[in-house]
Every structure is written in C-alpha cells, then in structure tokens.
Amino acid sequence: MTGTGKTDISGGEKTDMSREPLTLEAFEEACEAVNRVTLNTDLLYSDYFSEQTGGKVYLKPENMQRTGAYKIRGAYYRISVMSQEERARGIITASAGNHAQGVAYAARAYGAKAVIVMPRTTPLIKVNRTKALGAEVILFGDVYDEACGQALQLAEEKGYTFIHPFDDPVVATGQGTLGMEIIKELPLVDIILVPVGGGGLAAGVSTLAKLLNPKIRVIGVEPEGAACLSASFREGRVTTLPSVSTIADGTAVKTPGSVIFPYLRENLDTVITVPDEELVTAFLDIVENHKMVVENSGLLSVAALKHVDCAGKKVVSVLSGGNMDVITMSSVVQHGLVLRSRIFTVSVQLPDKPGELSRVSGVIAGEGGNVIRLEHNQFVSINRTAAVELRITLEAFGPEHKEKITAALEQKGYRPNIIQTQL
C-alpha cells in the first residue's frame, strides 16, 4: 500500500465515475486507486486497552497516514474519478483541517488548483500544512458549517468544482478503503469503532463491513458537544444542532450529511457519545502506552472503549488523525494530569514564622510528593501572626497517592483544602 515514489501518481485518466459508489465493486476500485498514495497503517495490538476492556483491542493508526489522517483516501479517490474538465476548473472544499490536506495533496498530484475554506478556529498546524501542499487557504467562520457555506458560494461564483468533505458517496467510498484493510488484516473482527463528524468515514466503513460480513458491528463515536448524528438518529431525519462546543475540532459539525444519511441509518449499528474530559485522558493513555500523538477527534474511538462491551471480542479503534498543534497538545496533557490526580493544588494556612514552610515541605517529601509550584500569600489575613496561606501545586502518582499526601497534612494539623488547579 505504499506510494510509488514517482512524480506522477495520478494513475491514468478517467472522464467520469466508472461505478456506482458504495458498492463492493466501487470499494475495490477505490482501494486500487488509494493504494497509489496511502501509507501502510497496519493494525497495532494494544496490550494496555485489551487488559482494560477484557477484549482484544487493535488500533488502526491513520494518524500515521500521509497528511496525518485518513482523509487523503476519500479526497484522492474523488479527484481520481473526476473528468479533466472538472479538475481544470479548479477544486474547492471546506474543511476543519484533515480533508483540506487530503484535497490539497490529491489536487497537486493531478496538477489541479485547490482552494480550501477553513474555519478561523482551525489549528495553525493544519492551516500551514495545507498551504505547504500548494493550496490557497481562506479562513472563514467559526465552525465547519459556516466555512462550507462560503465554499459553496465561491464555487458558484468562480466555477470551481466543489468536493464535499463527507456528504458525498464517492468520498465515503474512498474512506471505506480503511475498512477493507481492517477486514483483510483481521477477518474475524467483531467491532469497529469510528469517529463521527459529518459521517463520511462511518458511512464508508459501515457499508463495506455489512457487504462483507453483516455480523461485524460498526459503532460511530461523537463528542457530546457535537452529537449531530445522535440527534438525527433520535429524530429519524437529518437534524441540525443549534451550536457545537468540543475540543474535537475535526468532528465539530452541526449537521450530518443528508446524502449519506440513509447509508448511516441502514449500516451503522449505533452511535455513542463521549465527553471532552474522556478525550483528554485518552490522549494520555495513547501517548504513555503507545508513544503516539493522536488529535482529539481521532481519540473518540479510544475513549469509547469503556462504553462498549468488548469482553471476549476483537475490537478495532480507528485513530482517524494526528494533526494536533503543540499548544493544544500542551493544554491537553496538563488537563489530563489534573483529571488523573497526577497534578493537584492544595491550600494550607500556617503561622507566619520561620520554619513553617520547611515543616510542610517535609510532610510532603515524606509521602513522596513532588512540589511543582509554591505560592505564599502573607495577606490572606489581617493578623499575619495568626495565619498565612500557602498554595502548593504537587505531582502525584494518582488518586490514592493524592489522598495519602493530604491525609498526612491533615494529621499534622494543617487542614488542607484541595482547590482547582490552574496550570
């Protein structure tokens, strides 16, 4: 599945779609096409998650894919089946980042102009990488849906060929090649967990899975703050959320695809949601146990493991992308450490006299705590001889160690008060 390394990777010319999308024949054709440009993302067996869940958990590391996400699959296949005239008009799309890079890469392979409209909130790493692939980037709106509206308007005004990032059966067919690889490598897979934004990946993977083996369960996973597909399933029709709010920017979509919705409703077994806090701790799990960087949207399928009965089953979590900027990464790590009680802040009051700080430090050191920061406030009380406040930010091994340290302070009469850590 590696790329050829040649300059011309277009693989010949087609004038139009040769097959109806989302059929077995189309999936096979798409696999042949994307194999020219995709990298191997062989399944990784996870001892850690297998032990946690009681199943056999494998990771599909599309964060290691060319352009850092699975999106190159659908983008390249879609452009490969365009006519020369469609490509010559220039290609435009809207994207929160990963589809943008896929389209930019594929357009460059075919010598076509690419214009990408991205939300102003898109992480800088995704904007810069899209530009580096030769695309013109326009920042518009605060969420994907607003950027998409602008892209459609520009397509009408300037005659560009528009590629929808998910509500396109051809694009979904390209994304489904990921599922083909999973099933070829693990034929007896029981469950496939896929992140859901607009639903293109879920439509492609679930449709292919049911074609090959209807017993395979494909579960979509959304962030709680952008659960548009869950809402649509409840209503029985495509539903638009009034707003979205999630750290999973790649899946921050208010409306799922209407064209692909019938495929999702028929082939996706269920949709579950996870809160942002669980994405934060999932990031720590992946970094510490698998030494990989996976963006928040790509972690949805990992966070979902604790919500699915995996015992005795072969489960694949699709890590859909890894394009996370350093600032976001730093914030996620710090918040994850707080959520896991590996960093916490405790406040104690003590007399303002020599030796008190040393005594408190001794108690903490005696329990193996590591002091990260100290704040000594002498003005917490008018009577400074009565009390000053000491805020101590500590590193611990987890909840039990945290409780052990605070208990030791309590025993020494310091009356510790756990406060919200500000990092």
Secondary structure, DSSP 4 states (H G I P E B T S, - for coil): ------S--S-S--SS--S-TTSHHHHHHHHHHHTTTPPP---EE-HHHHHHHSSEEEEEEGGGSGGGBTTHHHHHHHHHTS-HHHHHT-EEEE-SSHHHHHHHHHHHHTT--EEEEE-TTS-HHHHHHHHHTT-EEEE-SSSHHHHHHHHHHHHHHH-PEE--SSS-HHHHHHHTHHHHHHHHH-TT--EEEEE-SSSHHHHHHHHHHHHH-TT-EEEEEEEGGG-HHHHHHHHTS----S----S-GGG--SS--TTTHHHHHHH--EEEEE-HHHHHHHHHHHHHHH-----TGGGHHHHGGGGS--TTSEEEEEE-B----HHHHHHHHHHHHHHTTSEEEEEEEE-SSTTHHHHHHHHHHHTT-EEEEEEEETTSSS-TTT-EEEEEEEE-SSHHHHHHHHHHHHHTT---EEE----
